[in-house]
Amino acid sequence: MQADHYDAFADSYGTENDSSLLNAYYERPAMVRLAGDVTGRRILDAGCGTGPLAAELLARGAVVTGFDGSPAMIALARRRLGDDVPLHVADLAEPLPFADDTFDDVTASLVLHYLEDWSGPLAEIRRVLKPGGRLILSVNHPFVHAFSYPDEDNFATRQYAEDFEFDGEPAVLTFWHRSLSTMSQEFSAAGFRIAVIDEPAPSPDTPAELLTPRIASGERTRFFCFLFFVLEAA
């Protein structure tokens, strides 16, 4: 996994993540809504980054543990969350440093699409979840890839890179595209049942100046960007 690549722009990424349309007013509110009532639930935030989702879950009464492959991200998360929240530098592509059946839920916010192989990470998440536990996750929407790369085979699992700008700082991120059917097959093979698939609208709290013109005008209610799942451990 390329998580340590984030060390180079951890500060600018964290600043962007805290206030951008796609993170602060679209992806994160959807993850919190899908998690529902988390009071007293033990949640592992996989790929926690600088900790904004963990902070939201903590504020709603969850007992949160986080990990990320980027030491710089974990340092920023520790600054945000304090010393009472267990935080680890760990790679989702490797065995996780947690016992079996430890967590009620695992959140994986925009994490899995960095990985070529999902079988090992999903098996590890399934291992640390209690029976009946949930994996709540978001990934790049595969339909966006079809729009952006119309000449590619969008049913093939393939790597691609895109340019980004985080708080004015340029960065290149590399992802792995998967079709929806491939995702579904991999979830099932790892022992998960799909409970929810969601394509949410932006939060109603989104400042009007951040919305796309067609959503701000009321012509449309949402856009393709990320795809969300709630999976239940069989």
MIROSE-880365 format. One record per residue: residue in three letters; x, y, z of N, C-alpha, C, O in turn. Coordinates in steps of 0.2 Angstrom, whole numbers, padded with zeros to 4 digits, always signed. Example, Ala and Ser with C-alpha at 12.3 -4.5 7.8 and 13.67 -1.06 7.14 Angstrom:
<sites>
ALA+0066-0028+0039+0062-0022+0039+0066-0016+0039+0071-0017+0042/SER+0064-0011+0035+0068-0005+0036+0064+0000+0039+0067+0006+0040/
</sites>
This chain:
<sites>
MET+0004-0006+0000+0000+0000+0000+0004+0006+0000+0010+0006+0002/GLN+0002+0012-0003+0006+0018-0003+0005+0023+0002+0006+0029+0001/ALA+0002+0021+0008+0000+0025+0013+0006+0030+0015+0005+0036+0017/ASP+0012+0027+0016+0018+0031+0018+0019+0037+0013+0023+0042+0014/HIS+0017+0036+0006+0017+0041+0001+0014+0048+0004+0016+0053+0002/TYR+0009+0047+0008+0005+0053+0011+0009+0057+0015+0008+0063+0017/ASP+0015+0054+0018+0019+0058+0022+0021+0065+0019+0022+0070+0023/ALA+0022+0065+0013+0025+0070+0009+0020+0076+0009+0022+0082+0008/PHE+0014+0075+0010+0009+0080+0010+0003+0079+0015-0002+0081+0014/ALA+0005+0076+0020+0000+0075+0026-0003+0081+0028-0009+0081+0029/ASP+0001+0087+0029-0002+0093+0032-0007+0096+0027-0013+0097+0029/SER-0005+0096+0021-0010+0099+0016-0016+0095+0015-0022+0097+0014/TYR-0015+0088+0015-0021+0084+0014-0025+0084+0020-0031+0085+0019/GLY-0023+0085+0026-0027+0086+0032-0031+0092+0031-0037+0092+0033/THR-0028+0097+0029-0032+0104+0029-0037+0103+0024-0043+0105+0025/GLU-0036+0100+0018-0041+0099+0012-0047+0095+0015-0052+0096+0014/ASN-0045+0089+0018-0050+0085+0021-0055+0088+0025-0060+0086+0026/ASP-0052+0092+0029-0056+0095+0035-0062+0100+0032-0067+0101+0035/SER-0061+0102+0026-0066+0107+0023-0068+0107+0016-0073+0110+0014/SER-0066+0102+0013-0068+0101+0006-0075+0098+0005-0078+0095+0009/LEU-0078+0100-0001-0085+0097-0003-0084+0089-0002-0089+0086+0001/LEU-0080+0086-0006-0080+0079-0006-0079+0075+0000-0081+0070+0001/ASN-0074+0078+0005-0073+0075+0011-0078+0077+0016-0081+0073+0019/ALA-0078+0084+0018-0081+0086+0024-0089+0086+0023-0092+0086+0028/TYR-0091+0087+0017-0098+0088+0016-0101+0082+0012-0107+0083+0010/TYR-0098+0078+0010-0100+0072+0006-0098+0065+0008-0103+0062+0011/GLU-0092+0064+0008-0090+0057+0010-0091+0056+0018-0094+0051+0020/ARG-0088+0060+0022-0088+0059+0029-0095+0059+0032-0097+0055+0036/PRO-0100+0064+0030-0107+0064+0033-0110+0057+0031-0114+0054+0035/ALA-0109+0055+0025-0112+0048+0023-0109+0042+0027-0113+0038+0029/MET-0103+0042+0029-0100+0037+0033-0103+0037+0040-0105+0032+0043/VAL-0104+0043+0043-0107+0044+0049-0114+0042+0049-0117+0038+0054/ARG-0118+0044+0044-0125+0042+0043-0126+0034+0043-0130+0031+0046/LEU-0122+0031+0039-0122+0024+0038-0120+0020+0044-0123+0015+0046/ALA-0116+0023+0048-0114+0020+0055-0120+0020+0060-0120+0015+0064/GLY-0124+0025+0059-0130+0025+0064-0128+0027+0071-0123+0030+0072/ASP-0132+0024+0076-0130+0025+0083-0124+0020+0085-0125+0014+0085/VAL-0119+0024+0086-0113+0020+0088-0111+0020+0095-0105+0019+0097/THR-0116+0022+0099-0114+0023+0107-0112+0017+0110-0115+0011+0109/GLY-0106+0017+0112-0103+0011+0116-0100+0006+0111-0097+0001+0113/ARG-0100+0007+0105-0098+0002+0100-0090+0003+0099-0088+0008+0099/ARG-0087-0003+0099-0079-0003+0098-0078-0003+0090-0080-0007+0087/ILE-0075+0003+0088-0074+0004+0081-0067+0004+0079-0063+0008+0082/LEU-0065+0001+0074-0058+0001+0071-0058+0006+0065-0062+0004+0060/ASP-0055+0011+0065-0055+0016+0059-0049+0014+0055-0043+0016+0057/ALA-0050+0010+0050-0044+0008+0046-0042+0013+0040-0046+0015+0037/GLY-0036+0015+0040-0034+0020+0036-0036+0027+0039-0039+0031+0035/CYS-0035+0028+0045-0039+0034+0048-0036+0041+0046-0040+0046+0048/GLY-0031+0041+0043-0028+0047+0041-0027+0052+0046-0024+0050+0051/THR-0029+0058+0046-0028+0063+0051-0033+0063+0057-0033+0067+0061/GLY-0038+0058+0056-0043+0057+0061-0049+0060+0061-0053+0060+0066/PRO-0051+0063+0056-0058+0067+0056-0064+0062+0057-0069+0064+0060/LEU-0064+0057+0054-0070+0052+0055-0069+0049+0062-0075+0049+0065/ALA-0064+0047+0064-0063+0045+0071-0066+0050+0076-0069+0048+0081/ALA-0064+0056+0075-0067+0062+0079-0074+0062+0079-0077+0063+0084/GLU-0077+0061+0073-0085+0061+0073-0088+0055+0076-0093+0056+0080/LEU-0085+0050+0076-0087+0044+0079-0086+0044+0087-0091+0042+0090/LEU-0081+0047+0089-0080+0048+0096-0085+0053+0099-0088+0051+0104/ALA-0086+0058+0095-0091+0063+0098-0098+0060+0098-0102+0062+0102/ARG-0099+0054+0095-0106+0051+0095-0106+0045+0100-0110+0041+0100/GLY-0101+0044+0104-0101+0039+0109-0097+0033+0107-0098+0028+0111/ALA-0094+0032+0102-0090+0026+0100-0084+0026+0104-0081+0031+0106/VAL-0081+0020+0104-0074+0018+0107-0070+0017+0101-0071+0011+0098/VAL-0065+0021+0100-0062+0021+0093-0055+0019+0094-0051+0022+0098/THR-0052+0015+0089-0045+0013+0088-0044+0015+0081-0048+0014+0077/GLY-0038+0018+0079-0037+0020+0073-0030+0017+0070-0025+0016+0075/PHE-0029+0016+0064-0022+0015+0061-0022+0017+0054-0027+0018+0051/ASP-0016+0019+0052-0014+0021+0046-0007+0019+0044-0003+0019+0048/GLY-0005+0019+0038+0001+0017+0036+0006+0023+0035+0012+0022+0035/SER+0003+0029+0036+0008+0035+0036+0009+0037+0043+0005+0039+0046/PRO+0016+0037+0045+0017+0040+0052+0015+0047+0052+0013+0049+0058/ALA+0016+0051+0047+0014+0058+0048+0007+0059+0049+0005+0064+0052/MET+0003+0055+0045-0004+0055+0047-0006+0053+0054-0010+0057+0057/ILE-0003+0048+0056-0004+0046+0063-0002+0052+0068-0006+0053+0073/ALA+0003+0055+0067+0005+0061+0071+0000+0066+0071-0002+0069+0077/LEU-0003+0068+0065-0008+0073+0065-0015+0070+0068-0018+0074+0072/ALA-0016+0064+0068-0022+0061+0071-0021+0061+0078-0026+0063+0082/ARG-0015+0060+0081-0014+0060+0088-0015+0067+0091-0018+0068+0096/ARG-0013+0072+0087-0014+0079+0089-0021+0081+0089-0023+0084+0094/ARG-0025+0078+0085-0032+0079+0085-0036+0075+0090-0041+0078+0093/LEU-0034+0069+0091-0038+0065+0095-0036+0064+0102-0040+0062+0107/GLY-0030+0066+0104-0027+0065+0110-0024+0059+0112-0024+0054+0107/ASP-0021+0058+0118-0017+0052+0119-0022+0046+0121-0019+0040+0122/ASP-0028+0047+0123-0032+0042+0125-0035+0037+0120-0038+0032+0121/VAL-0034+0039+0113-0037+0035+0108-0031+0031+0105-0026+0034+0103/PRO-0031+0024+0105-0026+0020+0103-0025+0021+0095-0030+0020+0091/LEU-0019+0023+0093-0017+0024+0086-0011+0021+0084-0006+0020+0088/HIS-0011+0017+0079-0006+0013+0077-0003+0015+0069-0008+0016+0065/VAL+0003+0014+0068+0006+0014+0061+0005+0007+0059+0009+0002+0062/ALA+0001+0005+0054+0000-0002+0052-0002-0001+0045-0005+0004+0042/ASP-0001-0007+0041-0003-0007+0034-0008-0012+0033-0008-0018+0035/LEU-0014-0010+0030-0020-0014+0029-0018-0020+0025-0021-0025+0025/ALA-0013-0020+0021-0010-0025+0016-0007-0031+0020-0005-0036+0017/GLU-0005-0029+0027-0002-0034+0031-0006-0036+0037-0011-0033+0038/PRO-0004-0042+0040-0008-0044+0046-0009-0038+0051-0004-0034+0053/LEU-0015-0037+0054-0016-0032+0058-0014-0033+0066-0015-0039+0068/PRO-0012-0029+0070-0010-0030+0076-0016-0030+0081-0015-0027+0087/PHE-0021-0034+0080-0027-0034+0084-0029-0041+0085-0029-0045+0080/ALA-0032-0043+0090-0035-0050+0092-0041-0051+0088-0044-0046+0086/ASP-0043-0057+0087-0049-0059+0084-0055-0057+0087-0055-0056+0094/ASP-0060-0055+0084-0067-0054+0087-0066-0048+0092-0069-0048+0097/THR-0062-0043+0090-0061-0037+0094-0066-0031+0093-0068-0028+0098/PHE-0068-0030+0087-0072-0024+0086-0079-0025+0083-0081-0030+0080/ASP-0084-0021+0085-0091-0021+0083-0091-0019+0076-0095-0021+0072/ASP-0087-0014+0074-0087-0011+0067-0080-0009+0065-0076-0008+0069/VAL-0079-0010+0058-0073-0007+0055-0075-0002+0050-0080-0003+0046/THR-0072+0004+0050-0074+0009+0045-0067+0009+0041-0062+0009+0043/ALA-0068+0010+0034-0063+0010+0029-0065+0016+0024-0068+0014+0019/SER-0063+0022+0026-0065+0028+0022-0060+0029+0016-0054+0031+0018/LEU-0062+0028+0010-0058+0029+0004-0051+0026+0005-0046+0029+0004/VAL-0051+0019+0007-0045+0016+0008-0044+0010+0003-0038+0009+0000/LEU-0049+0006+0002-0048+0000-0002-0046+0001-0009-0042-0004-0012/HIS-0048+0006-0012-0046+0007-0019-0039+0009-0020-0036+0009-0026/TYR-0035+0009-0015-0027+0010-0016-0024+0003-0017-0018+0002-0018/LEU-0028-0003-0015-0025-0009-0015-0027-0014-0021-0032-0014-0023/GLU-0022-0017-0024-0023-0022-0029-0026-0028-0027-0031-0030-0030/ASP-0024-0031-0021-0027-0037-0018-0031-0035-0012-0029-0032-0008/TRP-0037-0037-0013-0042-0036-0007-0043-0042-0003-0046-0042+0003/SER-0041-0048-0005-0042-0054-0001-0039-0054+0005-0043-0056+0010/GLY-0033-0052+0006-0029-0052+0012-0032-0047+0017-0034-0048+0023/PRO-0033-0040+0015-0036-0035+0019-0043-0037+0021-0045-0036+0027/LEU-0047-0039+0017-0054-0041+0019-0054-0047+0024-0058-0047+0029/ALA-0050-0052+0023-0049-0057+0028-0047-0055+0035-0050-0057+0040/GLU-0042-0050+0035-0040-0047+0041-0046-0043+0045-0046-0044+0051/ILE-0049-0039+0041-0055-0035+0044-0060-0040+0046-0063-0039+0052/ARG-0061-0045+0043-0066-0050+0045-0064-0054+0051-0068-0055+0056/ARG-0058-0055+0052-0055-0058+0058-0056-0054+0064-0057-0057+0069/VAL-0054-0048+0063-0055-0043+0069-0062-0041+0071-0063-0038+0077/LEU-0066-0042+0067-0073-0041+0068-0077-0046+0072-0075-0052+0071/LYS-0081-0044+0077-0085-0049+0080-0090-0052+0076-0092-0049+0071/PRO-0093-0058+0077-0098-0061+0073-0104-0056+0072-0106-0054+0077/GLY-0106-0055+0066-0111-0050+0065-0109-0043+0065-0113-0039+0064/GLY-0103-0042+0065-0100-0035+0065-0101-0032+0058-0102-0036+0053/ARG-0099-0026+0057-0100-0022+0051-0094-0019+0049-0090-0017+0052/LEU-0093-0019+0042-0088-0016+0038-0091-0010+0035-0095-0012+0030/ILE-0090-0004+0036-0093+0002+0033-0088+0005+0029-0083+0007+0032/LEU-0089+0006+0022-0083+0008+0018-0085+0012+0012-0091+0012+0010/SER-0081+0016+0010-0082+0020+0004-0076+0019-0001-0070+0018+0001/VAL-0077+0019-0007-0072+0018-0012-0074+0023-0018-0079+0025-0019/ASN-0069+0024-0023-0071+0028-0029-0076+0024-0033-0076+0018-0033/HIS-0081+0028-0035-0087+0025-0039-0084+0022-0045-0081+0026-0049/PRO-0085+0016-0047-0083+0013-0053-0086+0016-0059-0083+0016-0065/PHE-0092+0019-0059-0095+0023-0065-0091+0029-0067-0090+0030-0073/VAL-0087+0032-0062-0083+0038-0063-0077+0036-0068-0076+0039-0073/HIS-0075+0030-0067-0069+0027-0071-0072+0026-0078-0068+0028-0083/ALA-0078+0024-0079-0081+0023-0085-0081+0029-0089-0080+0030-0095/PHE-0083+0035-0086-0084+0041-0089-0077+0044-0091-0076+0047-0096/SER-0072+0043-0086-0066+0046-0087-0061+0043-0092-0057+0046-0095/TYR-0062+0036-0092-0058+0032-0097-0062+0028-0101-0063+0022-0100/PRO-0066+0031-0106-0071+0027-0110-0068+0022-0114-0072+0017-0117/ASP-0062+0022-0116-0058+0017-0120-0056+0011-0116-0053+0006-0120/GLU-0056+0011-0110-0053+0006-0106-0059+0000-0105-0065+0002-0105/ASP-0057-0006-0103-0061-0011-0101-0063-0010-0094-0059-0011-0089/ASN-0069-0007-0093-0071-0006-0086-0073-0011-0082-0075-0011-0076/PHE-0073-0017-0084-0074-0023-0080-0067-0027-0078-0067-0032-0075/ALA-0062-0024-0081-0055-0026-0079-0053-0023-0072-0054-0017-0072/THR-0049-0026-0068-0046-0023-0062-0039-0020-0065-0035-0024-0067/ARG-0039-0014-0064-0033-0010-0067-0031-0004-0063-0035-0001-0059/GLN-0024-0003-0063-0021+0003-0060-0022+0009-0064-0021+0009-0070/TYR-0023+0015-0061-0022+0021-0064-0020+0027-0059-0021+0026-0053/ALA-0018+0032-0062-0015+0038-0057-0019+0044-0059-0021+0045-0065/GLU-0020+0048-0054-0023+0055-0055-0020+0060-0052-0017+0059-0046/ASP-0020+0066-0055-0017+0072-0051-0022+0075-0047-0028+0076-0048/PHE-0019+0078-0041-0024+0081-0036-0020+0087-0034-0014+0088-0035/GLU-0024+0092-0030-0021+0097-0027-0024+0098-0020-0030+0099-0019/PHE-0020+0097-0015-0023+0098-0008-0020+0104-0005-0014+0105-0004/ASP-0025+0108-0004-0023+0115-0001-0018+0118-0004-0013+0121-0002/GLY-0018+0118-0011-0014+0121-0015-0007+0118-0017-0003+0120-0021/GLU-0007+0112-0014-0001+0108-0015-0002+0102-0020-0007+0098-0018/PRO+0002+0101-0025+0000+0096-0030+0002+0089-0027+0007+0088-0024/ALA-0001+0084-0030+0000+0077-0028-0002+0072-0033-0007+0074-0036/VAL+0001+0066-0034-0002+0061-0038-0003+0055-0034+0001+0053-0030/LEU-0009+0053-0035-0012+0047-0031-0013+0041-0036-0016+0042-0042/THR-0012+0035-0034-0012+0029-0038-0018+0025-0035-0018+0023-0029/PHE-0023+0023-0039-0028+0019-0037-0029+0012-0041-0026+0011-0046/TRP-0033+0008-0039-0035+0002-0042-0043+0002-0044-0047+0002-0039/HIS-0044+0002-0050-0051+0002-0052-0054-0006-0052-0051-0010-0054/ARG-0060-0006-0049-0064-0013-0049-0071-0011-0051-0074-0006-0050/SER-0074-0016-0055-0081-0016-0056-0085-0017-0050-0082-0020-0045/LEU-0091-0015-0050-0096-0017-0045-0096-0024-0044-0097-0027-0038/SER-0097-0028-0049-0098-0035-0049-0091-0038-0045-0092-0043-0041/THR-0085-0036-0047-0079-0038-0044-0079-0037-0037-0077-0041-0033/MET-0081-0031-0035-0081-0029-0028-0086-0034-0024-0084-0037-0019/SER-0092-0035-0027-0097-0039-0024-0094-0047-0023-0095-0050-0017/GLN-0091-0049-0028-0088-0056-0027-0083-0056-0022-0082-0061-0018/GLU-0079-0051-0021-0073-0051-0016-0076-0050-0009-0073-0054-0005/PHE-0081-0046-0008-0084-0046-0002-0087-0053+0000-0086-0055+0006/SER-0091-0056-0004-0094-0062-0003-0088-0068-0001-0089-0072+0004/ALA-0083-0068-0005-0078-0073-0004-0074-0072+0003-0072-0077+0006/ALA-0074-0066+0006-0071-0064+0012-0076-0066+0018-0074-0065+0024/GLY-0082-0067+0016-0087-0069+0022-0092-0063+0024-0094-0063+0029/PHE-0093-0059+0019-0097-0053+0021-0103-0053+0016-0103-0056+0011/ARG-0109-0050+0019-0115-0050+0016-0116-0042+0015-0115-0038+0020/ILE-0118-0040+0009-0119-0033+0008-0126-0031+0010-0131-0034+0008/ALA-0126-0027+0015-0133-0025+0018-0135-0018+0015-0141-0017+0014/VAL-0130-0014+0013-0132-0007+0010-0127-0006+0005-0121-0007+0006/ILE-0130-0003-0001-0126+0001-0006-0129+0007-0006-0135+0008-0007/ASP-0124+0013-0006-0127+0019-0006-0123+0024-0011-0117+0023-0011/GLU-0127+0029-0014-0124+0034-0018-0127+0040-0015-0132+0043-0018/PRO-0125+0043-0010-0128+0049-0007-0127+0055-0010-0123+0057-0015/ALA-0132+0060-0008-0132+0067-0010-0127+0070-0005-0126+0068+0001/PRO-0124+0076-0007-0120+0080-0002-0124+0082+0004-0131+0082+0004/SER-0121+0083+0010-0124+0085+0016-0129+0091+0015-0127+0096+0011/PRO-0135+0091+0018-0139+0098+0018-0135+0104+0021-0137+0109+0020/ASP-0130+0102+0025-0126+0108+0028-0121+0111+0023-0117+0115+0025/THR-0120+0108+0017-0115+0110+0012-0116+0118+0011-0121+0120+0008/PRO-0111+0122+0011-0111+0129+0009-0113+0129+0002-0110+0125-0002/ALA-0117+0134+0000-0119+0134-0007-0113+0135-0012-0113+0133-0018/GLU-0108+0139-0010-0103+0140-0014-0098+0134-0016-0095+0134-0021/LEU-0099+0129-0012-0095+0123-0013-0099+0118-0018-0096+0113-0021/LEU-0105+0119-0019-0109+0114-0023-0108+0115-0030-0107+0121-0032/THR-0109+0110-0034-0109+0111-0041-0115+0115-0044-0120+0114-0040/PRO-0114+0118-0049-0120+0123-0051-0126+0119-0052-0132+0122-0050/ARG-0126+0113-0055-0132+0109-0056-0136+0107-0050-0142+0106-0050/ILE-0132+0105-0045-0135+0104-0038-0137+0110-0035-0143+0110-0032/ALA-0133+0115-0035-0135+0121-0031-0142+0124-0034-0145+0127-0031/SER-0143+0123-0041-0149+0126-0044-0155+0121-0043-0160+0123-0044/GLY-0154+0115-0040-0159+0111-0039-0161+0106-0045-0165+0102-0045/GLU-0157+0107-0050-0158+0103-0056-0156+0096-0055-0160+0091-0057/ARG-0151+0094-0051-0149+0088-0049-0148+0087-0041-0147+0092-0038/THR-0149+0081-0038-0148+0080-0031-0142+0078-0029-0140+0078-0023/ARG-0138+0075-0034-0132+0072-0032-0127+0071-0038-0129+0072-0044/PHE-0121+0068-0037-0116+0067-0042-0113+0060-0041-0113+0058-0035/PHE-0110+0057-0046-0106+0051-0045-0099+0053-0043-0096+0058-0046/CYS-0097+0050-0037-0090+0051-0035-0088+0045-0031-0083+0042-0033/PHE-0091+0044-0025-0089+0038-0021-0095+0033-0021-0101+0035-0021/LEU-0093+0027-0019-0098+0022-0018-0098+0019-0011-0092+0018-0009/PHE-0103+0018-0008-0103+0017-0001-0106+0010+0001-0111+0008-0003/PHE-0104+0006+0005-0106+0000+0007-0107-0001+0015-0103+0002+0018/VAL-0112-0005+0017-0112-0008+0024-0112-0015+0023-0117-0018+0020/LEU-0107-0018+0025-0106-0026+0025-0107-0029+0032-0105-0026+0037/GLU-0110-0034+0032-0111-0038+0038-0107-0044+0038-0107-0048+0033/ALA-0103-0046+0044-0099-0052+0044-0104-0058+0045-0107-0058+0050/ALA-0103-0062+0040-0108-0068+0040-0106-0073+0046-0109-0078+0047/
</sites>
